[in-house]
């Protein structure tokens, strides 16, 4: 019987791992230079971490991998993490709550059930969380950091879609919907499911104006107050912050668009939400979640964050050769009696930045620039340049390295 991988799971082949490392190295380098520290959370978390604070939509909870962690007498229900922000918030409250400010980043996989098994059930993402700062400048920093990573990867024409969870909820409250309908619409927007929304619009055509609110200026944001004649001081403050973020993005020259109905994401979002697109492909997103940590039993701690979706990025990024490849690859053939010299010269070449493989039989590697034969008698080294079809006879490691460097 042929054994296959689990449905919805994926293997990463060598060329895919090149892209995977390209993304993670660009992300890690940027985060460290911006003052973020790396963390890692467990793949397994207790289910109540994602339910007690109402942090996931019903649609998301229906797709979690959940099972009983049985110890023979009793047990707790656990899940393969469907999200990483919530575990990082848990990590903060458990280990770092004494910090006034925590800037954290991670590279992790998440899991969500998909019925057909044809789409990925395991997904990889790079994320950053800025915990302890309520300023809209924190949201701008996260957007700028995400865009810098994407520029490093060669993605310059990224579009930002801006929305605001608090503003959308307030508009829904003014729409005439009851509380249950408001929650249905909001959760449907978060899940990207427009079916229930189109049904409600057919019953209440006046709602169509809400889902067509789009613009590109701080003035557009301020004009939204016309929907909110009795806006609370807190909401007015949020609108001012949203306007400020819009102004700064404009000044920085970023390509952004405000789309109030574009609030894909999580229940825990309370403020600005941003999504990142390369063409029609959504490659990342994030937002502000000031109520998450207190809802989990922590102190009243503001926070915001984002994630870049590695699976989507790997699909659109071209393969990029590493810097070492530009020097070429070398294959070494050697007899048993010259094995010590062969391994020594291989170490020396690798220290100089070359990729070195051994040929121990069979057809041997084909993707090489040089073939080096290590003999027992002089000349000790026979070096062949594949593309130039040239052969050189050399007697010392110094001669060998010089010949390779100069050709």
C-alpha positions as CSV (number, residue, x, y, z in Angstrom):
1,X,0.0,0.0,0.0
2,X,1.3,3.4,-1.0
3,X,1.6,5.7,2.1
4,X,0.6,9.3,1.4
5,X,0.7,12.5,3.5
6,X,-2.4,13.6,5.4
7,X,-4.9,15.5,3.4
8,X,-4.4,19.3,3.5
9,X,-0.9,18.9,4.7
10,X,2.1,19.7,2.5
11,X,5.7,18.7,2.0
12,X,8.3,21.4,1.2
13,X,10.6,20.4,-1.6
14,X,14.1,21.8,-1.8
15,X,13.2,24.7,-4.1
16,X,10.2,25.5,-1.9
17,X,12.4,25.6,1.2
18,X,14.7,28.1,-0.6
19,X,11.7,30.4,-0.8
20,X,10.7,29.6,2.8
21,X,14.1,30.6,4.1
22,X,14.2,33.6,1.8
23,X,11.0,34.9,3.5
24,X,11.9,34.0,7.1
25,X,15.4,35.5,6.8
26,X,14.1,38.7,5.4
27,X,11.4,38.9,8.1
28,X,13.8,38.0,11.0
29,X,16.4,40.5,9.8
30,X,13.9,43.3,9.6
31,X,12.3,42.6,12.9
32,X,15.6,42.4,14.8
33,X,16.6,45.7,13.3
34,X,13.4,47.3,14.4
35,X,13.9,46.2,18.0
36,X,11.6,43.1,18.0
37,X,12.5,39.9,19.9
38,X,11.6,36.4,18.7
39,X,9.3,34.1,20.6
40,X,7.8,30.7,20.0
41,X,4.6,29.3,21.4
42,X,3.4,25.7,21.6
43,X,1.6,24.0,18.7
44,X,-1.0,22.7,21.2
45,X,-3.0,25.1,23.4
46,X,-6.1,24.6,25.6
47,X,-9.3,25.1,23.7
48,X,-10.6,27.6,26.3
49,X,-7.8,30.0,25.4
50,X,-9.7,30.6,22.1
51,X,-13.3,30.4,23.5
52,X,-13.3,32.0,27.0
53,X,-12.7,35.5,25.7
54,X,-14.8,35.1,22.5
55,X,-11.7,35.7,20.4
56,X,-12.6,33.6,17.3
57,X,-15.7,33.9,15.1
58,X,-18.1,30.9,15.2
59,X,-16.9,30.0,11.6
60,X,-13.3,29.8,12.8
61,X,-14.1,27.7,15.8
62,X,-16.0,25.2,13.6
63,X,-12.7,24.6,11.8
64,X,-10.3,24.0,14.7
65,X,-8.6,20.7,15.2
66,X,-9.7,19.8,18.8
67,X,-9.3,16.6,20.8
68,X,-9.2,15.5,24.5
69,X,-5.7,15.4,26.1
70,X,-6.5,12.3,28.1
71,X,-4.5,11.2,31.1
72,X,-6.4,8.1,32.1
73,X,-8.8,9.8,34.5
74,X,-9.7,13.2,33.2
75,X,-8.4,15.6,30.6
76,X,-8.6,19.0,29.0
77,X,-9.7,19.7,25.4
78,X,-6.8,21.0,23.4
79,X,-6.4,22.4,19.9
80,X,-3.8,22.7,17.2
81,X,-3.4,26.5,17.3
82,X,-5.7,28.2,14.7
83,X,-4.1,31.6,15.4
84,X,-0.8,32.8,16.8
85,X,-1.7,36.3,18.2
86,X,-3.9,34.7,20.9
87,X,-1.1,32.4,22.1
88,X,1.4,35.3,22.0
89,X,-1.0,37.4,24.2
90,X,-1.1,34.4,26.6
91,X,2.7,34.2,26.6
92,X,2.8,37.9,27.4
93,X,0.4,37.7,30.3
94,X,2.2,34.6,31.7
95,X,5.8,35.7,31.3
96,X,6.2,39.4,30.3
97,X,3.4,41.3,32.0
98,X,5.8,43.3,34.0
99,X,7.1,44.9,30.8
100,X,5.8,48.4,29.9
101,X,6.4,47.6,26.2
102,X,7.0,44.3,24.5
103,X,7.9,44.1,20.8
104,X,7.7,40.4,19.8
105,X,7.9,38.4,16.5
106,X,7.4,34.8,15.6
107,X,7.5,32.3,12.7
108,X,4.8,29.6,13.2
109,X,2.3,27.3,11.6
110,X,-1.5,27.4,12.2
111,X,-4.1,24.7,11.5
112,X,-7.7,25.0,10.2
113,X,-9.9,22.2,8.9
114,X,-11.0,22.4,5.3
115,X,-13.6,19.9,4.1
116,X,-12.1,18.9,0.7
117,X,-8.5,18.5,1.9
118,X,-7.5,20.1,-1.4
119,X,-6.5,23.3,0.3
120,X,-3.9,23.7,2.9
121,X,-5.0,22.8,6.4
122,X,-1.6,23.7,7.8
123,X,-0.5,27.3,7.1
124,X,2.7,29.2,7.8
125,X,3.0,32.8,8.8
126,X,5.5,35.4,10.1
127,X,4.0,37.8,12.6
128,X,4.9,40.7,14.9
129,X,3.0,42.0,17.9
130,X,3.5,45.4,19.5
131,X,2.1,45.2,23.1
132,X,1.7,48.1,25.5
133,X,1.3,51.1,23.2
134,X,-2.0,52.7,22.4
135,X,-0.6,55.3,20.0
136,X,-1.7,55.2,16.3
137,X,2.0,55.5,15.6
138,X,2.3,51.9,16.7
139,X,-0.1,50.8,14.0
140,X,1.9,52.8,11.4
141,X,5.1,51.2,12.6
142,X,3.7,47.7,12.0
143,X,2.4,48.6,8.5
144,X,5.8,50.1,7.7
145,X,7.6,47.0,9.0
146,X,5.5,44.7,7.0
147,X,6.0,46.7,3.8
148,X,9.8,46.8,4.4
149,X,9.9,43.0,4.6
150,X,7.8,42.7,1.4
151,X,10.2,45.2,-0.4
152,X,13.1,43.0,0.6
153,X,11.4,40.2,-1.1
154,X,10.9,42.3,-4.3
155,X,7.2,43.2,-3.8
156,X,7.0,46.9,-4.3
157,X,3.4,47.4,-5.5
158,X,1.6,46.3,-2.4
159,X,-1.9,47.7,-1.7
160,X,-3.1,48.4,1.8
161,X,-6.8,48.1,2.6
162,X,-7.8,50.0,5.7
163,X,-10.9,49.5,7.9
164,X,-11.8,49.9,11.5
165,X,-13.6,47.3,13.7
166,X,-15.0,49.9,16.2
167,X,-16.2,52.1,13.4
168,X,-17.9,49.3,11.6
169,X,-19.6,48.0,14.7
170,X,-20.9,51.6,15.4
171,X,-22.3,51.9,11.9
172,X,-24.0,48.6,12.3
173,X,-25.6,49.8,15.6
174,X,-27.1,52.7,13.6
175,X,-28.4,50.5,10.8
176,X,-31.6,49.3,12.4
177,X,-30.4,45.7,12.8
178,X,-30.9,43.9,16.1
179,X,-27.9,42.8,18.2
180,X,-28.0,39.3,16.8
181,X,-28.1,40.5,13.2
182,X,-25.3,42.9,13.9
183,X,-23.1,40.1,15.2
184,X,-24.0,37.9,12.2
185,X,-23.0,40.7,9.8
186,X,-19.8,41.5,11.7
187,X,-18.7,37.8,11.9
188,X,-19.5,37.3,8.2
189,X,-17.4,40.3,7.3
190,X,-14.5,38.9,9.4
191,X,-14.9,35.4,7.7
192,X,-15.2,37.0,4.2
193,X,-18.6,35.4,3.8
194,X,-20.8,37.8,1.8
195,X,-23.8,35.5,1.6
196,X,-25.6,36.6,4.8
197,X,-24.7,40.2,4.0
198,X,-26.2,40.1,0.5
199,X,-29.4,38.6,2.1
200,X,-29.6,41.4,4.6
201,X,-29.0,44.0,1.9
202,X,-31.9,42.6,-0.1
203,X,-34.1,43.0,3.0
204,X,-32.6,46.4,4.0
205,X,-31.4,48.2,0.8
206,X,-30.2,51.1,2.9
207,X,-27.4,48.9,4.2
208,X,-25.8,48.9,0.8
209,X,-24.3,52.3,1.6
210,X,-22.3,50.8,4.4
211,X,-20.7,48.2,2.3
212,X,-19.7,50.6,-0.4
213,X,-17.9,53.1,1.8
214,X,-14.6,53.5,0.2
215,X,-12.1,56.4,0.0
216,X,-8.6,57.5,0.3
217,X,-8.1,60.5,2.7
218,X,-8.4,61.5,6.3
219,X,-11.3,63.7,5.3
220,X,-13.2,60.6,4.1
221,X,-12.7,59.1,7.5
222,X,-14.0,62.2,9.3
223,X,-17.0,62.3,7.0
224,X,-18.0,58.9,8.3
225,X,-19.2,60.6,11.4
226,X,-22.3,61.6,9.5
227,X,-23.4,57.9,10.1
228,X,-22.8,58.4,13.8
229,X,-24.7,61.4,15.0
230,X,-24.4,60.3,18.6
231,X,-20.8,59.1,18.5
232,X,-19.2,58.6,22.0
233,X,-16.1,60.5,23.0
234,X,-14.1,57.2,22.8
235,X,-15.3,56.5,19.2
236,X,-14.5,60.1,18.2
237,X,-11.0,59.5,19.5
238,X,-10.7,56.3,17.5
239,X,-11.9,58.2,14.4
240,X,-9.2,60.8,15.0
241,X,-6.6,58.1,15.3
242,X,-7.8,56.5,12.1
243,X,-7.6,59.8,10.3
244,X,-4.1,60.3,11.6
245,X,-3.0,56.9,10.3
246,X,-4.5,57.7,6.9
247,X,-2.6,61.0,6.9
248,X,0.8,59.4,7.8
249,X,0.4,56.6,5.2
250,X,-0.4,59.3,2.6
251,X,2.8,61.3,3.6
252,X,4.9,58.2,3.4
253,X,3.7,57.5,-0.1
254,X,2.1,54.1,0.6
255,X,-0.5,52.8,-1.7
256,X,-3.6,52.5,0.5
257,X,-7.4,52.5,0.2
258,X,-10.1,52.8,3.0
259,X,-12.8,50.1,2.7
260,X,-15.0,50.0,5.7
261,X,-16.5,46.6,4.8
262,X,-13.0,45.1,4.4
263,X,-12.5,43.8,7.9
264,X,-11.3,40.3,7.3
265,X,-9.7,38.9,10.5
266,X,-10.6,38.1,14.0
267,X,-13.2,38.9,16.7
268,X,-10.5,40.4,18.9
269,X,-9.9,43.4,16.6
270,X,-11.1,46.6,18.2
271,X,-9.5,49.4,16.1
272,X,-7.8,49.8,12.8
273,X,-7.5,46.7,10.6
274,X,-5.2,46.5,7.6
275,X,-4.9,44.0,4.8
276,X,-2.0,43.7,2.4
277,X,-2.5,42.7,-1.3
278,X,-0.2,41.9,-4.1
279,X,-2.5,42.1,-7.1
280,X,-5.6,40.0,-6.1
281,X,-3.6,37.9,-3.7
282,X,-4.0,38.7,0.0
283,X,-0.5,38.2,1.5
284,X,-0.9,39.6,5.0
285,X,-2.9,41.6,7.5
286,X,-3.3,42.8,11.0
287,X,-4.8,45.3,13.3
288,X,-5.4,46.7,16.8
289,X,-6.7,44.4,19.6
290,X,-6.8,46.5,22.8
291,X,-9.4,44.3,24.5
292,X,-7.7,40.9,24.0
293,X,-5.3,40.8,26.9
294,X,-7.7,42.1,29.5
295,X,-10.3,39.6,28.2
296,X,-7.8,36.8,28.9
297,X,-7.4,37.9,32.5
298,X,-4.5,40.2,32.0
299,X,-4.1,43.9,32.8
300,X,-5.6,46.6,30.6
301,X,-2.9,46.4,27.9
302,X,-3.3,47.9,24.4
303,X,-1.8,45.9,21.5
304,X,-1.6,45.6,17.8
305,X,0.1,43.2,15.3
306,X,0.2,41.7,11.9
307,X,1.0,38.5,10.0
308,X,2.5,37.8,6.6
309,X,1.1,34.6,4.9
310,X,4.0,32.5,3.8
311,X,2.1,30.1,1.7
312,X,0.8,32.8,-0.5
313,X,4.2,34.6,-0.7
314,X,5.9,31.4,-1.7
315,X,3.5,31.1,-4.7
316,X,4.2,34.5,-6.0
317,X,7.9,34.9,-5.3
318,X,10.4,33.9,-8.0
319,X,13.2,31.5,-6.9
320,X,16.2,33.4,-5.8
321,X,19.7,32.0,-5.8
322,X,21.7,32.3,-2.6
323,X,24.8,34.5,-2.5
324,X,26.9,31.3,-2.2
325,X,25.6,29.9,-5.5
326,X,27.1,32.8,-7.4
327,X,30.6,31.4,-6.6
328,X,29.7,28.1,-8.1
329,X,29.4,24.5,-6.8
330,X,32.3,22.0,-6.7
331,X,32.1,18.2,-6.7
332,X,35.1,16.3,-5.3
333,X,36.1,12.8,-6.4
334,X,38.7,11.0,-4.3
335,X,40.2,7.6,-3.7
336,X,40.0,6.0,-0.2
337,X,43.7,6.7,0.5
338,X,43.2,10.4,-0.3
339,X,40.0,10.8,1.8
340,X,41.7,12.8,4.5
341,X,43.1,15.3,2.0
342,X,39.7,15.4,0.2
343,X,37.8,16.3,3.4
344,X,40.4,18.9,4.4
345,X,40.3,20.6,1.0
346,X,36.4,20.5,1.1
347,X,36.4,22.3,4.5
348,X,38.8,24.9,3.1
349,X,36.6,25.6,0.0
350,X,33.5,25.8,2.1
351,X,35.1,28.3,4.4
352,X,35.8,30.4,1.3
353,X,32.1,30.4,0.5
354,X,31.8,27.6,-2.0
355,X,29.2,24.8,-2.0
356,X,31.1,21.5,-2.1
357,X,29.7,18.0,-2.7
358,X,31.4,14.7,-2.7
359,X,31.0,12.1,-5.5
360,X,31.1,8.6,-3.9
361,X,29.8,6.7,-7.0
362,X,27.0,6.5,-9.5
363,X,26.2,9.4,-11.8
364,X,27.1,12.0,-9.2
365,X,25.8,15.6,-8.9
366,X,25.1,17.4,-12.2
367,X,24.5,21.0,-11.0
368,X,28.1,21.9,-10.5
369,X,30.6,24.3,-12.0
370,X,33.8,22.4,-11.1
371,X,35.0,18.8,-10.8
372,X,38.0,18.3,-8.5
373,X,39.8,14.9,-8.5
374,X,42.0,14.3,-5.5
375,X,44.8,11.8,-6.2
376,X,47.5,10.0,-4.4
377,X,50.4,11.1,-6.6
378,X,51.5,14.4,-8.1
379,X,49.8,16.3,-9.5
380,X,47.6,15.9,-6.4
381,X,44.7,17.9,-7.8
382,X,43.0,17.7,-11.2
383,X,40.5,20.5,-11.6
384,X,38.0,20.6,-14.5
385,X,35.9,23.7,-15.4
386,X,32.7,22.2,-16.8
387,X,31.4,25.1,-18.9
388,X,34.8,26.0,-20.3
389,X,35.8,22.4,-20.7
390,X,39.3,23.2,-19.3
391,X,41.4,21.0,-17.1
392,X,44.2,22.1,-14.7
393,X,46.8,20.1,-12.8
394,X,47.7,21.6,-9.4
395,X,49.8,20.5,-6.4
396,X,48.7,22.7,-3.5
397,X,45.5,23.9,-1.9
398,X,46.7,27.5,-2.5
399,X,47.1,26.9,-6.2
400,X,43.7,25.2,-6.3
401,X,41.9,28.1,-4.6
402,X,43.6,30.7,-6.7
403,X,42.6,28.9,-9.9
404,X,39.0,28.6,-8.9
405,X,38.8,32.3,-7.8
406,X,40.3,33.5,-11.1
407,X,38.1,31.6,-13.4
